[in-house]
Amino acid sequence: MAGHSHSKNIAARKGKQDAVRGKLFSKLGVYIMVAAKSGGGDPTTNLRLRYAIDKARSVSMPKEKIERAILKGTGELEGDVHEETTYEGYGPGGIAIMVEAVTDNRARTGGDVRLIFDKNGGNMGLPGCVGYLFDRKGLILIDAKKYPDEDAVMTAAMDAEADDFQNVEGTYEITCEPVKFNGLQEALLTARYELIDAEVKNIPKAMTEVDVELGKKLVRIIEKMEENEDVQNVYTTAHLTDEMMG
C-alpha cells in the first residue's frame, strides 16, 4: 500500500541533534528513566525500556550511564522527578505541531517551547487545539530492503493484530492501537525482524501538502524544538520532503 512517509514527518530530523553527543545522551537518559519508571527496570519484560536501551547503545551511550538512568527510574538511585507533558500549537502557515517533552520543571520547559514557537513564525495554543488532528498509534518501522519478502513481514504484523501495513519509500510502516503495541513489537522481534524505530506516537489523520519554502520554515522550527534537552518528539501534519530538509 502506498502513502506518505511517517518516518520523515515524525521525529525524523535527528542528524543535527545527534551530533551533540552530550545533549543526546541526556535526552536518552531521561527516556530510559521514564521507561523504567513506567514499566520496571527489567528490559526483558519492559519492551519500552528494551527499545530505549537499544536506542542508547546504537549511539554508543556508555553502559554506566544507561545503568544509572535505569536505577533512577526505578527509584533505586536518587534523581530528579521527571514527568511527560505535551504542548500544542501552530507553526508557520498555521500548520499543526505537537511537542512531547519529559521535564523536571514544567514552567521552564513550557516557557522554552513557547519562545521557540514565537521566534520561528508560530504560536503555542491551548491543550487540545491541534490534538484532534492526530491519532495516538503504535508505529514500527522496518527496513524493506533488508527484508524483501513483503508478504512475510505483513503476515507477521497482521497476525500480531497490526491495524495497517504500508511499504513507503523502502520502509515498512506498521501501525496498531497503543494497547496492542507491546504484543506487536514482541512478535516482530521474536520473528527476528530488526526494528528501525518502535514507539507509540502521534500520527496525523491527514497530511497537509506544503510548498518548499514553507516546508523549510517548518523544518527549522521543528529542529529548534528538538534541540531543547527536554523535548523528546515533535509531530506535524505537514508532508515534508527531502528537499525541504536539505
Sequence and secondary structure as in RCSB ss.txt:
>XXXX:A:sequence
MAGHSHSKNIAARKGKQDAVRGKLFSKLGVYIMVAAKSGGGDPTTNLRLRYAIDKARSVSMPKEKIERAILKGTG
ELEGDVHEETTYEGYGPGGIAIMVEAVTDNRARTGGDVRLIFDKNGGNMGLPGCVGYLFDRKGLILIDAKKYPDE
DAVMTAAMDAEADDFQNVEGTYEITCEPVKFNGLQEALLTARYELIDAEVKNIPKAMTEVDVELGKKLVRIIEKM
EENEDVQNVYTTAHLTDEMMG
>XXXX:A:secstr
     HHHHBS   HHHHT HHHHHHHHHHHHHHHHHHH S TTT HHHHHHHHHHHHTT  HHHHHHHHHHHHT
SS     EEEEEEEE GGG EEEEEEEES HHHHHHHHHHHHHHTT EE  TTTTGGGEEEEEEEEEETTT   H
HHHHHHHHHTT SEEEEETTEEEEEE GGGHHHHHHHHHHTT   SEEEEEEEESS EE  HHHHHHHHHHHHHH
HHSTTEEEEEESEE  HHHH 
